[in-house]
């Protein structure tokens, strides 16, 4: 084997933390990581949030973000240890030999400059190309990445292209200076699932055609399996497992890797609809104030007691708007909602306390769904006090029961949300909803902000609680794996309309309409060669393209 | 309380000093507040540490009593302005719609008239007593607090936890006092430090112009007014209140800065 392009040895990264009430002190966040990367190869770095994967990616450009310091080890790029190089040499390295693609292209492009200016900036600045040559190269890259009208797209401003296109522009930006190494930091995470695979394909082809080496950072093992040659699994700043894609996916050695590969192991049998639905949405049409187009068109769905209706769709499909209409936050223009046998007032103010109690909601971002100044006890206790007039010991007893149901201990009662992990926060939100003894809970993307293993735990908990409390869930998500795991009925939404609706097996069995097919086929599968197969068989382009 | 930076320590020390002096004024002052004990503008001496004023009263005693009046009026007016301003501001943010429009436009209207002129007009038709002073100053300043409180509350109001409270059916009182107030406290407390100093300056200005604290009561603005003619003869009596106001302003601001820093740290001030 030839000398590797990138050689990382015993890389240690630290940071200073400022815990409230304590003296600031240093902690180590990456504890000695080693890897090699051959020219033209792709290494996938995978792990949960906090695993140190982005930090390692940036360290390969000799950069530590926001107070992060590289405390030890070596990073050799093209035979030079960049950690020991002078700042001037490092600056020559960045944007020329090593480039970076960040998670949110929308936040990374300067909205006031044309795309072309930004794409060629590094290449021209570093003296790699003249302005004219760089522009020509950028156009070739635009074409290679499958962007529409590659000759002129550079003349647009960032807001004039879609999210998926912008992410590809950023890939062009990174490839423009002909680097030896590109660091991709979650490049498709912020995209819709149908857009994701096109961007993924474009990135994969561009890597192959330009012969560049890449570090591909993501939390999604199925995604990384499509683009990488090797995979490194990280956890808490340590290497868990490091091997070829084939070995990691098909023959994982470590328990943690096995858990990642087999995630979403939940099996849930579809239940037949019982007699009377708890919620009936009839012909709902809605639009937001001050706009002149309908976000929802004539939506009809039913939800039966103790069952789960999954509402699936991409961003902009109207699924969250549907939740707002049901909760009364957005009165519809037309149509009505029947809940527990009575007609619900369109407006929140017109609903009785009983209506409010029986219809609860769990939010996507547990962080902002809980008042940071209230303890867990107050958060869970308030519905008890508010709806049932519980006080003192009786209330405390019930809070402890609820904490027990969500598998958290008694000690949590006096904690503040900031002292909880992401999964624990979401559990507290579930307990708050359950405290009201609802007939139905709207779950708005409740697992999408969580790491896969944690999300799995939350879904299991929700199913468990459904059995005990016989509560119905309206489950809003863009993630089909989640849908498969928990739903009884499915409504596929597309551009404000219900595209396909019925029992789980029926909706997920062919023949499909074009959109459902696109959506279903876009969910990354954890096997090699899946990406190429899907692209070859597609019937329809995604809306975000 | 271990990690107080040195600047905040200094601020805390002097702020505490001024407040203690105000509280224990009768014990600390060597002479009576309006007692004529010497000649006009006597220089410093063992009997009169800061000399005497334009009619022969002990300047140190007047400074201490004056500080008491000034600080009391400023504190009371600040509290009044914060209570009215923030409650109305939160209410406008939570209620929204025409309530918000009505309140905000009314506040704009008041703010469009220069505060000092407004106060002078009002005080020239009202009897100038301490309670009236406090109310006029407090209410005029409440417009500023209203703007801040409303801006802060509008941001908090869109958080999911406030929406959750609304969906639960909570009344506006709970939303304002239990959901919004605890989260709006840190910017408000920091602003309070600044506002307090503006109040000190405001009451001093009014007294200097003769529409504030009335003689023979002492206050810092009044002392400047009484002794301003002495400056021509090289008598520093008028500069002492200025010095007191400046040091109080700086020390209160040092404390306010520290509070602001502490509560807007990376952790989002949840410490």
Interface residues (C-beta under 8 A of the other chain):
Chain A: X18 X20 X21 X23 X327 X328 X329 X348 X351 X353 X356 X357 X360 X361 X363 X365 X368 X369 X370 X371 X372 X373 X374 X382 X383 X386 X416 X418 X432 X436
Chain B: X3 X159 X160 X161 X163 X164 X166 X167 X168 X169 X170 X178 X179 X182 X183 X265 X266 X267 X268 X270 X271
